[in-house]
């Protein structure tokens, strides 16, 4: 079995792949100032970006959940990989051949991590299916694609393929590539047969590769083509270590850049709908994979849309009962978006693929542009359930809809929506509805709850509510994140604030504080976490030896993950100065040292008090001498600043 990856190769991998290039595969990043980038943290739910990336240092840190580290740490955490798997993943991206110690480099599968192997198996299967689409047996698949308006180029663009109807064509092919039966079963590409031997899971079907946000194939969607196929119309890869249907969106790899660029996304219901939209110019279209649109899907989109006031998510649903039900289910999740949510109802029950076939590309674009706010749609659906021809029906409709409108935070928009509701209900006295909504809102505030709580309704979309309110926990700046800077820290303390600034300088701009900083002892830092970071810098060789791998050495010298996380946080957090220069660095050096001197003076004065006038003359003289030296040194620092160090 291949052994430990060569240290030089690990360093080469770290240096070869910029951290911002890796992170931007998973979320949108924008300028945060000071050479840093920021985005919505992929590791916890937030509405304001508190996740920062420092390309120059090769580090990331979230000031909300405290996750942080280098490129390898990010890949390990977000994709649940081991260290070796993360190195192998990035090495493949950078084209670096890894050497394994204790036996050297092993090009086969034995040294590869499980996830890497499963991804490779799916990638090989995707190419196998694509190759099969050109064969005689796959004519039925090509005809189906043509009937849906997709030519060979469209199939190639989306990687559509064909699975042969035989029992084990793919299984035998992948065995020939070196994959084990265990890996094929685990990947969901094969399944056990009655005889106990693996057979292909997908047979005689049109195949869509399902890729994650980075573009790696993690599973497949398979469409039935023949009447004698007794399986479901669509068959998806089962849950595997790399495929979780609630956490993937079909087409996200192709749509992510346009979603981030336009701050909009279009959610459709099927693979062919995604294809039709993209070919019609709506290149932000995505779809779920055999499951309802849910919370994990929202998190993926929010990381791409970020906290943008103009961001919008547009759902397309058929106009039938099932489509309306799906739309209302989406409305219940509306508050989880930091974006406007809208709905586009397809005419005549046609999905986007049907619409493109019947009326052309322009009709698909028109469908999306003619959307309706999901809030308004949901209200109309509620109202439509009641008989508005009589007072009792109108009253029942008002009782159901009023809590939804009352949940709108912005009073002006709440009033406007109440007037709109009155029109829907056919109630001429608009003020009656306005007062009713206000009353419901007041009752909810008095109960400390949300209007409509228990009715399964959510607040209106961002467009109707105006600016969404955020708790202090959601405020994403490093300043607000002084939140939970670590154990035993109090950033209201001037001493702790200065110590933090000095450590940030020592990690980010070591040349500005060297060589003076290396003479500072850990005991000069009053916060235990800062003292431990100071010790780690010392153990790594000191700030004076700052080189390209300086931060990596300091992080390696940290005694545990908590200290390592603190090093990363301080290395990424912005230095709080308009001009970061020798003058600013000198001020921090002097303040930390001066406070340490003053503390020592105070201690010695206490010692003298305890000794009293009857203490041995020699002992008293030594203490007085130390006190005098320290007092003179402190005065020199006050008078001369950094020159007095």
N, C-alpha and C positions, 0 to 999 in steps of 0.2 A: 504494500500500500504506500502511496506517495506520502512523504513526510511534511515537515514544516516548510512553509514557503520562505525562500531566501530573503533575508532582511533588505538587501539592496534592491531586490525586485519590488518589495512592498513599498519602499521609498520611491522607486521609479513610478509606480502606479499612482501614488498620492500626488506626485509632482506633475504627472502627465495629463490628468483630467481635472480641469478647473472646477471648483466646487459650485460656482454659479451655473455652469453648463449642466451639471448633474441635477441640482435642485430645480432648475427651471423646467426640467422634464416633468416635474410633478406639480408645480404651482407657478403662478405668475409672480415675477419679481419686478419691483420698481425702485427708483433711486431713493435712498434713505439719508443721503448726505454723508460727508466724510468718507466717501469711497465705498460705503456699505449699501446693500440692497435689502429690501424688506418685502414681506408677503404674509399671507395668512398661514399660520402654523398648521402643518399637516398632522400634527400629533395630538392636538386638542382643539375643541370647538371654540372658535372666536369670530368676532365680527370686525374687529380692527386689527391690522397687522402688527403683531409683536415679535414676529420671527425675522431675525436679521442674519444676513450672510455677508461675510467679509472675504471677497475674492483675493485680496492681497495677502491675507493670512491663511486662507484655505480653511476657514472655520465658520460654523453657524451657531447661533444661540437663540432660543426663544425666551423672551423676558416674561412670558406668561406662564409656561409650564416648566421652565428651566431645562428643557432638552437642549443638548448642544454637543459639539464635537467637530471632527473633520469630515472629509468626504466619505471615508469608509464608515465612520459612525453613522452618518446619515443614511447610507444605503443599507446598513445592517438593521437600523431601526425601522425604516419605512417599508422595507421588503421582507423583514423578519429573516434575515440571513445570518449565518455564522460569519466570523471574521474571514475565514478562508474563502467562503462563497462570495463575500463582498469584494475581496481582492481579485478573485477570478472574474467576477462580473466586470469590474472596471478595467482589468487587464485585457479582456476581450474587446472592450470599447476602444482602448488605446492601441491595440495591436501589439501588446507586449507578451512575449513568451515567458512564462514563469518557470523558475527552477525550484525543485523541491529537494530539500536536504534529506539525509538518511535514505539515499537511494536515487537521488537526482530527479530530473523532470520525467513525469509519466504522462504521455500524451493521451492515454485512454481515459476511461471513465473512473478508474479506481480512486483517484485523488479528488474527484469533483464532488461538490456539495449536492445535496438532494435537489434543492430548488433549481440550481443550474442545470442539472441533468433533465429535470422535467421540462424546463423551458426549451432545452435543446431538442427533446423528443417532440414537443409540439411544433417547433420550428421545422423540423425534418418532415413531420406529418403534413404540415401546411404545404410544403413544396411538393410532396408526393401527390396530394390531392389536386394541386394546380396542374401538375403534369398529366394526371389522369383525365382532366377535362377535355383534352385534345383527342382522346381515344374514341373508337367506334361505339363502345358501350355507353359513353357519356353523351351521345347525341340527344337523348331525352332531356338531359340537363341543359344542354345548349339551347334546345328548343324552348324550354321553360324560361330561360333568361331572355331570349328574344321576344317571347310573348309578353314579357314584362317591360320591354323596351331597353334591354341592356345588351350591348354588343360585346365583342371580344375585348376591346380596350377597357370597357367598364368593368368587366369581370377581372381583368388583370389588375386594374387600379385598386380594387378591393380585395384581391387575392382569393376570389371565389374558385372553388375546386370541386372535385367529384370523388366520392368514395366508391370503389368497385363493389359489386354485389356479392362477390365471393366471401367466404367465411374469414379468411385470415391474410388477405393480401398486404394490408398495412403492417400487421403484426410481423409477418415474415420479413418485410422490407426493413423495419426498424431493428429487428434482431440482427440483420446483416450489417446494420450501422453500429452494432455494439451495445445496444440497449438490452437490458435484462427483462425477463417476463415481469418481475416485480415492479420495475420502473414503468412498464407499459400499463400495468393494472393501476398503479398509483396515479398515473397521469390521466386516467380516464379514457385513453385511446383504445385500450383493449379491455375485455371482460372475461371472466371465467365461463367456460362452457360446461355442459353436463359431463363431458368426458374429463374435465379437470384441466384441459389445455386452453390457453388464452385464445380468444377470437376477436375480430374487430368489433368495436362497439357500433361504429357507423358503417352501414353497408347500403349501397345503391342510392345514395342521397347527394343532393347538392350541398356543398360545404362552405360555410362562412367562417373564416378565422376570427376569433375574438381576441383582440389585443388589449393590453393594459395601456395606461397613459404614456408609458415609455416606448410603446410600439412592439413589445414582446408578445408573441402568441402564447396565450395562457389557456385557451380552450376553443371549442367550436360550437357553431349552431348548424344543425343539419335539417334540411327540408325534404319531406317525403315527395317522391316523384311517381311512384307506381301504385296502382290500385291494390296489388297483392301484398303491399307493405302494411302489416297490421299495427305498426307503431304509430305514435302520435304524429300530427302534421309537422311539428317542429320538435326536434330532440336536441337537447344541449348536453355539453359535458357535465358530468356530475360534480359535486363539490370535491375539490382536491386541495392539496397544500398550496397550489398557486392559482386556483380558480374558485372565487367566491362570487356567486352571481349577484349578490346584493352590493358588491363592491366594484363591479365593472360596468362600463358603458360602451356599447358597440359604436365604433366610429370616433371615439375620443382621441385616438392617436392622430387621426387625420384632421379633426376639428379643433384641437386644443389651441393652436396658434391663432386661428381666426376668432375663436371664442374670447381669448385674452385681448386680441386687438380691437374687437368691436364691442366688447363687454356685453355680449348677448349669446344665448344658446337656444336652440330649437330642439325640443324633446318630441320624438316621434315613437311609433309603437313597434316597428319591425325593421329587419335588416334591409329589405327592399325599399322601405320608405327612406331610410338613411341614404341609400344609393341614389334614389330618385331626387332627393333634395340636393345632394352634393352636385349631381349632374345638372341640376336646374339652377345652380349658382348659390344655393343656400348651404354654404359649406360649414355652417355651425351646427348642423343636425347630428344628433346622437340618439341612441335608443337603449333601453334596458334589455337584459338578456334573460327572458323567460320569467321575469318577476316584476312586481309593481315598483314604480319609482318611489324610493324611500330615503331615509336619513343618510345612509352612506353615500348614495348618489349625490345628494345635495352637497355633502362635504367636498366631493370631487369638484363639482361645478364652482362652489364658492371660492376654492383656492385659485381657480382660473379667473373668475370674475372680480375677485377682491372686493374691497369696500368702496364700490363705485356708485355714486348717486344715480347714474344713468344706466346701470346694469339691468338686464332684463332676461328672464327665462320665459320662453313661449312654448306652451304645450299644444300639440295638435291631437285632437281626438275626433273619432267618428261622431256624427250627430245622433247615433242611436242611444238606447238606454244604457248600454255598457260603457259607451264613450262618456256619457254625462256622469255616470257613477265614478269613472276614473278621474274626471275633471274635478269633481267635488272632493275626492280623496286627495288630489294634488293641492286643493285649496286648504285642506286641513294642515298641510305641511308648509303653507305659505309663509308663516312667521319665521320659519327656519332659514329663509333666504334673506340675504342683505341685498335684495334686488326686487324690481318690479316683476310681478308674475302676470302673464297674459295667456289667453287661450284662443286658438284658431280652430273653428269648427269646420271640418271638411264638408263640402256640399254633397247632398245626395248619398251620404254614407260612404263616400269614396275616401280611401286613404291617399296620402301623397303620391304613392306609386300609381294608383288608378287614375288620379287626377292628371298626372303627367302624361299618361298614355292617352287619356281622353282629350285633354285640352292643351298639352304642351308645357314646356318649361316655364313660360311666363305665368301660367295659372298657379304653379306651385309658389312662385315668388309673391304673387298677389295674395294667395292664401295667408302667407306669413305676415304680410304687411297689413292685412285687414283684421288683425287680432283685436280682441276685446279684453279689457282688464279682468283677470280671474275673479277679483272681488265682485265686480258688477255681475259677471256671469253667475256666480254662486248665489248672489241675492235674487236674481231673476229665477233661478231654479227653485229656491225656497218658496218664493211667492207663487210660482206656477203650481205648486202642490195643493194650493187652496182654491176654493170657489170664491172668486172675488165679486160675484154677482150679488152676494148678500152680506150684511154687516158682520155676521158671525164669522164668515170666511175671511173677511178683511182683517178682523180683529185677531184671528188665529195666525194669519200670515204676519201681522205686525209683531205679535208676541214672539214668533220664531226669528224674525229678521232683526228686530231692534237690538238684541244683545250683540249681534255681529257689528252693527254700525257703532254702537256704544263703545266697542273695544278700540275704536280709532283714537289714538292719542291726541292728534292735532285737532283742536276744538273747531277751527274754521273748516277743515275738511270734513270733520264729523257732522257739522251743521249742513254742509253742502250735500253730503251723502244722505242725510236724513230727508232733505228736500227731494232728492232723487228717489228715495224709497217711497215717499208719499205719492209721487207720480206713478211708480210701478203699481202701487196698491189702488190707485184711483181715488185717493183721499184728497179732497179739495183743500181741506184745512191743513196746510203744510205745517203750521206752527204746532198743531196737535201732535204730529209725528215727531217734530223736533223736540218738544217737551218730553214726550214719552222716551225718546232715546236718551236725553239728558238725565231723566229720572233713573233709568236702568244703569247708566254709567255711575251715577251718584251712589246708588245702592251697592254696586260692586266695590266702589272705593271704601264704603263704610264697612263692608264685609272683609275687606282686605284681599279680595279675589279679583278675578277677571270677568267682565260681562259675558254671560253665556257659558260660564264654567259649568261643565256637566252636560252641555249640549253638543259637545264634539266640534264646536266652531272655534276658529282662530281669528286673530285680528286681521284687518285688511292689509293689502299689499303695501309695499314701500311707497308707491305712487299715491295711494289714497291717504296714507298716514303722514306723508311728509317725512322729515328726517326721523329715523328710528332712534329711540332712546337706547342708551347703552349704560350698563353698570360700570362702576369703576374697574371691576375685574376685566372688562373687555377693552379698556383703554390700553392701546398697544405700545406706547412709546416707552423707551427705557426709563424715562423720568417717572411715568406712572407705574412702571414695573419695579420701582424701589419697594414696591409691593411685598415681595418675599425674597429679598436678596440672599438669604441663607441663614444659618443658625447664628444666634448671638449677634446679629447686626442691627444697628439702629442708624439709618441714614439721616435722621434728624440731629444726630450727634455730629458736631463740627469735626471732631477727631476722626470718626469713622468715615465721614465724607472725604476728608483730606487723604486718609490712608488709602481709600478706594481709588482716588485720582492718581496717587503716586504709583500704585500697583498697575493701573491701566497704562500709565506712561512707561513703566518698566517693561511691560509686556508688548506694548504697541510701538513705542518710540524709545527703545533702550539707549540709543546714543545720546538722547537729551538728558538722561539722569546718570549716565556713567561718567567716571568710575565711582562717584560719591555713593550711589545707591548700594553698591556691593559691600560698603562698610556698615550698612544698617543691619542690626540684628533683628531676628524675628520678634524679640521682646519689645521692640520699639513700636510694634503694631498692636493696639489694644484689643482689636476684635480677633478672637481665636481663629476664625476662618482666614483672615488676612495674614495672620502670623504664619499659618500653615502654607499659604501661597508663597509668602516671602521665603520660607524654608525650601519650597520646591524650586524656586528660581536659583537659590544658592546651591542646591543639590545638582542642578542642571549645569552648573559652571558659572552662574552669575550673568547679570545683564551686560557686562562688558564684553562677553563672548558672543553677543547676539549675531547669529548667522541665518542663513536661509532656513535651517531646521531648528532654530532657537525655540519657537513655540512648541514644536513637537517634542523637543527634549524636556521642556518644562512640564508639559502634560504627562510625559512618560515618568517624570520624577515625582508626580503627585502620588501620595500614599494610597488614595482610594478614589472611587468614582465621584464622590461628593466634592472633593478638592479639585479633581480634574474638571468637573463641571463649572466650578467657580473660576478656574483659570480660563476656560473657554469664554465664560460670560464677560470677564474683565477684558479679555483680548478683543471682544467684538463690540462691547458697549462704547458709545461715543464719548470722547473726552470732552468735558463741559467747559470749553474755552473757545472763544471766537478765533483766537490765534494761539496755536500750540507751538511754542518756541522755548528757547532756553530760559527766558524770563519766567514763563509760567511754570516750567519744570522746577526752576530754582525756588519758587514760592512754595511749592508742594514739599520739596525736600526740606526746606527750612522749617515749615510748620510741623511736619511729622517729628523732626529731630528736636525742635524747641519744646514740643509737648512732652517728649520723652525726657528731656533734661529737667523740665519743671516737675515732672512726676518724681524723678530721682532726688531733686532738691527737697521736695516735700517729704520723701521717705527719710532722708538724712536728718532733716530737722526733727522728725519724729524720733529718730534714734537718739539724737542729742538730748531731747526732753526726757527720754527714758533713762539715759545714762546719769543725768543729773550732775551737779557740781562736784560730787565726791568721787566721780569716775577716775580711774587711773589716768594720769596726765598724758602718758604716751598714747593711749587709746583715744582720748578726747582730742588730742592734737591731730591725729590721723583723720578723724571724722571731720574736724574743722577744716583741715587742708582740702579734703575732697569736696566739701561744701563750697569752699572759696573758689576752687578751680571750676566747678560746675556753674556757679553764679557768674563768674567772669566769661565763661563760654556762652552762657545764655545771653548775657548782655551783648557780646560780640555778634551773635546771630541776629539780635534785634536791631543792632546798629548797621551791620554790613550785609545782612541777608545772605545770599548764597556764597558770597565771597568769604564769609566767616566760617563756612563749613570746614 
